[in-house]
């Protein structure tokens, strides 16, 4: 059977921040997370300057093109009420969250997010369909950028577009970095249990078990219990998952993962933890670990638990800044992702990505425009996620033989090989030969096995991955892409065919 390739998706053009926020499409979508409901997809993202507060909601029927819908919280005209302490029961019922986070400009001088005038700026949401039939929006509010004066709460609505009303706070953190930073919530459920992943920088990522019936804490603890000593640090803040300069944790459960062990395929169940390391404006990159338990420990290919020191650390590096050969726009600081499986079984990673395109064209001095990107991922024969370094265009995973790989590509590929370094990886060229050798910018060996699996040996490491049809946007053509993970380095390898179909 001939391979099936995605058609030209005709992605919307990337633009700078337009004055009309309803025309942003994929632009200015920071920290996106996804929801599928009733044949439509919804993306929720952090409040962005120039748009109303209360979380942007974008909608799509194809996961390729997104349009602005509205906000999750309806906050127009709410500031005076919150300022006077009268927000209870109206405008999202966020008074308790506001009172915890409100910060005077005299306290920090800059970057205030929850202001004394009653206005608020929300970060990193996650919305899911709850067991009670309502839509559960996990939200976070913080006092100011770069501080830990924050809280995470749960709001509910009858529709994925709101309006959402807060039903309770789940975890709070005071200023001073003495506790985890209570931001970046991500809900997940597996094996009959529900959890919340959260945390950012400082002490790292944490896990709290939730009541699957209500979506609130299973233990019912409050910050007052912690402050009064009725609950110790670990009981209130939960299980410590990972340490250091990281944020945006998400855990996704895969059951029955095929793993090749000693020549035989076995099936295993894994929890995958993904998060973003380093400075969000200069070295942001996505890392991954896994565990057989939701509470961890989460480890990389070398068995190391996830730790980020400044900008680098342990954890499999799935994607960082890169540029395909001849591409008009680079992928810069991709991160803060969601792992999402559609009702059709398509595994996707949504993330925001910057580009230096407008700076290079002399049109802007800033790359502070975050675009909503999606990429498909698969699991290699070691059971590790490997991520397509091209935007999702509706491609399907399917069997790809060695002959098809060579016939379609003529063995000619661009290659990206990531390292711990933070600089942008520029694509180079390699050629795969029928005798199983590889030469060009990297020398080594390759072989295919199973349905679509591939092994590439180079530089003293073996990279295990998958081959998949893809839309190669940098070439404006369909082709094949290879995505793999180093068994020793824990660094991603990505390849795009260069022989157009």
N, C-alpha and C positions, 0 to 999 in steps of 0.2 A: 504494500500500500504506500502510495506517495506521501511524503511528509506534508503536513498542513501548516501553512505559514500565516501569521497575522497580516491583515491588509493595512495599508497606510492609515493610521489612526487620526491623522490631521490634528495633532495636538494644538491647543490654543497657543498663540504666541506668548512668550514670556514678556511681561511689561514691568516697568517700574510702578511705584505706588501712584495709582490714579486718584484724582480728587473724588471721583464717584466710586465709593467702596462697593456698590452693587455690581460694578463691572470688573472687579478684581479677578474673578474666575479662580484659577489655581494660585494666584498671587497673594502674598501677605497672609499665608496660612501657617502659623507657627504652632508646633506641637500637635499635629493632626492625629485624631483617632477616628475609627470607622464603626458604623452601625449599618446593618442591612435589615430592611423591614418592608414587607409588602411590595417586593419588586423594585425597591429604590435603595440607594446607598446614601448615607449621611456622613459628613465629615464635620467634626467639632474641633475648634482650635482656639488657642489663646487669644485674648483680647489684643488687638493691634491698633496702634495709633492711626486715627483717621476713620475708624468705624465705631459704631455704638458699642458701649460696654455690655457684657453679659454673654459672651461666647458667640463667635460667628458660627453659623450652620450653613454648610454647602450641601447641595444635592446633586446626584448623578444617577442616570439609568444605565451607564455603561462602564463606570469606573475610569473613564478616559477623559471626560470633560465635566467640569464642575461649575455650578452656578450658585451665587449667593442666594440664600433663602431668608435669613433673618437672624435673630438672637434667641438663645435658650432662655435667658432671664429677660423679662420686659422691665427695663429700668428707667425708661424715659420719665423724667420728672420726679425720680425717687430720692435724689440727693438731699433735699431739705428735710425729708422725713427721717432718713438715716442719721443725718446730723443731729436732729432733735431726739433721736432714740425712739422714733415712732414707726420703724420699719417692720415690726412684728406683724405677721399675718397679711402683709401686702408687699408688692414689688419683689416677690421671690422669697419673702420671709427670712431675710438674711441678716437681721439685726444682730444676732449673737455672733455671727462670723465677722461682721463689720466691727463690732465693739472690741473683739479680740485683736484685730489687725490694725485698727486705725492708728495712723502715725503722723505726727506733726513734722513739718519741714524743718523745724528747729532741732529735731532729734537726729536727723541724718543729713539734711541739706540737699539731697538729690535722690532721684529714683523712687520717690514715694508712690506707692500703688494704691493704698487705701488711705484716703485723705480726710482731713478734718472737715472738709466742706460736704462730706457725705458721698463722694464719688468713689468708685472701686474699679480695679482692673483685675480680671480673673486669668488664671494660668492653667494650662495643661488639663483639659477635661477628659472624661471617659464616660460614654453613655452605653448602656446595655438594656436589653429587655428583661425585666425582673420577673420573678416567680409569681408575683401578685397581679401580673398583667399590665402593670405600669412600666414606664420607661424610667430607668434609674440613671441619674446624671451625677457622677462623682466629680465634685468641683474642688478647687483650692483657691484660697485667697491669701495674699501675703501683704505685710506692711510696707516693705520697700525692697527694691532690687539689691541682692547681695546680702540679705539678712535672713534670719530664721524665725522671725515673728510671723507665724503662718498657721493655717488650719485647713483641714480637709473635711468636707461635709457631703451629705447625700441629699439630692433634690429629686422629686418625682413629678411626672406629668402623664397625662393620658395619651399624649402624642409625642413622637420623636422630635417635633419642632417646638414643644413647650405649650404654654409657658410653665416653667418648672418652679416648684415650691420646695424650699428646704424643709426636711423632716428631722434633721439632727446633725450634729457634728460628730465626727468619728475620732479624730486625733488633733491635738493642738501642740504647737511648739513655741516656746517663748524666745525672745531675742537673746543673743549671746552665744549661740552655737553649743550650748551645753546638752542639747538633745538633737535627734534627727530633725531635719527640716520638713515640716508637714506640707509638702507640695507634691505634684506629679502623681496623682492617684491612678491606678490601673486595676480594674476588677478582673478576676477570672474565677471560673468554676471548673472542677474536675473531680471525678470519683465521688460525687455526692457532697463535696465540700466547696465553700466559697471563701475567697481571700481578697485582700487588697494589698497591692505592692505600692510602696511610696518612698519618698526620700530624695535628697539632692545634695551632693557635695558634703563637705564636713564629715559626718559620721556615716554617710553612704545610704544604702537601700535597706528597707525593712518590710516585714510582712505581718499583717494582722488578719486573723480569721474572722469571717463575717457570718451572721445568721442568714442562711439562704432564703428564709421566709421574709425577712424584712430588709436585708441589705445593710443593716447596721452591725455594730460590733456584736460578736457572739457572746463575749463575756460581760457586756453591758457597762464596762468601765467608763468613767468620765475623767476629765482633767482634774476635777476636784478630788477624786479618789487618789490620783497620783500626787497632787500637791499636799494632801493631808497625810500621805504615807500609808494609805490603805492599799495601795498597789505600787510595787516597786517598778524600777525603770523598765526591765524586760517584760513585765506583764503588761504595762500600759503601752509601750512603743512597739512591742512585738519582737519577732525573730529577726536577728541581724543577718542579712543576706550577702552584702558586699560592701567594701570600704573604699573611701577616697573620693576623688574629684569626678564624680559620675552623677547622672540623673536620668530621668525618663525611663525607669525600669518597667518592663512588661514581661509577664510570664504567660507562655502558651503551651498547652498540653497536647502531646501527640501520642496516640495509643497505637500499638502494633507497628512500630517503626522497623522496617527491614534492615538488619545489620548483618554484614558478612563477617563471620568469625571462623577462622581456621578452615576456609573453603566452604562453609555451610551457612545458609541464610537462617537467621533466627529473628524473632520479633520481640521488641522491647518497648516499654512505655517510658517516655521522657517528658520532663518539664523543662522548657527552654526559657532562660532568662536573657533578655536583651536590654541593653542600656547604652547611653552615650557617654563618652569620656572626653575630658579636657574642656578648654575654653570654647564656648559656643560660637564665638565670632572668628576663631583663627584655626583651631585644630580639631574641632568636633569630629568624632568618628564612632561608629557603631560596633559594639562588642557583644559577645555571646558566651554563655556557659550553660550547663545542663545539670539536671539532678533526677534521681528516681523518686524523690519526695518533694512535695511543694515547699517544705521548710528548708530544703537544701541538705548538704552543702552543694553549691553550684560551682562547677569546675570547668576548665578549658581542656584542650587536647592533651595537655601535659599533667592534668590532675591538679592544677593550681586553682585555688579559689580566686574569685574576681576581686582585684584590687587595682585602683588607679592612683598613681603618684604623679601629681601635677598634670601631665598630658599623656603619659603612656602607662602601661602596666600589663597585667595578665588579662586573660580572656581572649577568645578568638576574635580577630579583627575582621569583620565582614565587609565593611565599606568605610572609606575615608575620602578625602578630596582627590579627584582624578580628572583626566581629560582624554577622551578618545582622539585619535589622530584626525586632524582637520576639522574637529568639531567647532562650531561657532561659539558654543557656551560650555564652560567647564561645570563639573559638579563640585561645589565647594561646601565644606562643612556639613555633609548630610548627617541627619540624626533625629533624635527624639521621636522614635518610631512606635508604631503599633504593629503587632502580629495578628493577622486576621484571616480566617478561613471562611469563604463564601458558602452559600447554600449549595453550590455546585461543586464544592470541594477544592476550589482554587486557593492556594496559600499565598497570601500577599503581605508585604511589609509596606505600610504607609510611613512617610517621613517628610520632614521639611528639608529643603536644600537651597543653598545660596548659589549665586554665580557671579563671577567677575566680569561678565560680558559687557555690562553697561559702563564699567570703569574702563575697560580696554577700548571701548568705542568713544571714550571721552564724553559720555552722556551723563555720568554721575560720578561722585566721589565716594559713593557708598555701595556696598553689596548687601545692605541690610534689608533685603527683600526675600522673604521665605516662601518657597513654592511648594505646593502640595504635590509630591511625587509618590507613585506606587511602583513597586517592583515585585515580580513573582519570586518565590523561593521554593526550593526542593530540599530533600535530605540526601546526603551522600551515603556511600555504602558503609561508612563508620557511624551513620546516624546523626551527622552534624548538619545543621542548616547551611545551605549555600545559596547565595542571593544573586539573581540576575542584575548585572550592572547597567541594564537598559530599562527605560520606563516600560511598565506593563502596557501591552497593546492588545490584549485579548488572546495571547498565544496559549497553546495547549501543550502539556507535557505528553510525550509520545516516544515510542521506541525509535532510536537512532543507531544504525549500525556503523561500523568503521568504514565500510564502502560508501555509504551515504555521506558520512562526514567528509571523506576525501573527494568524492565526486562533486559535491555541492560547493565545497570551499576551495578545491584544488590544493588543499593543505595550507592555504595562506591565511594567517591570522594576525590581528593586532593583539597585544597582550599587556595587561596591567598586573604587576606583582607588588602587593602591598608589603610594607615593613612597619616596624614600630615608629619610624620617623613620621613627622607631621606634615612634611611638604607634599604638594600636589604630585601625584603619580602620573607621569606622562606615558602614553601608550607607545610601545615599541613593536617590532615585527619579528615573527617567527614563522617557520615552515614545518608542518608535520609531513613526514615522508611515509610511503607505504611500508617501508621496512621497520617502522616503529621508532625511528629516530626523529629528533627535533633539532633544528639549528636556526641560526639567525642571532638575534640579540641574546637569546638564552639557548644553551646546549643541553640536550637531555634525551629522554625516552618517553614514549606514550603508548597506551593500549586502551582498548575499550572492552567492556565486559557487561554481562547482564543486559538489561533492556536499554539503558541510556547512560550507563556509568562510564567514567573515564578516569584513568590514572596518568598523571604527568610527573615525571621525575626530573628535577633540575636543581642545581645549587645545593645538593646534599639533602634535599627534602622530597617527599612524595606528596603530591597534591591530589586528593580524591574529590571528584566532583561529578557533575552531570552535564549532558549536552541537551540543549533545547532550542527549538525554533524561536526567533525573536524578531521584533522590528528594531532595526539598527538605525536609530534616529540620526546619528551623526553621518550616516551614509545615505539617508533617505531611501532605504531599501530593506527588504526582508533578508534574513540570513540565519546563521547558526551562532549561538553563543555558548561558551563553556564557562561554568562557574565552579570553583573548587576551593578546598581548604587544606592548608599544609598540615600534615600529621605531626610534624615536629615544631614548626614555627608558629602554628595557629594563625597564619596570615592568609588572606584571600588571594586567589589568582583568578583573573577574569580574561576571557578571550572573545573577540568578535571576528567572524569570518570577513574576508575582504574581497571575495569573489562574488560579485552581485548576481542574484538570481534573475 
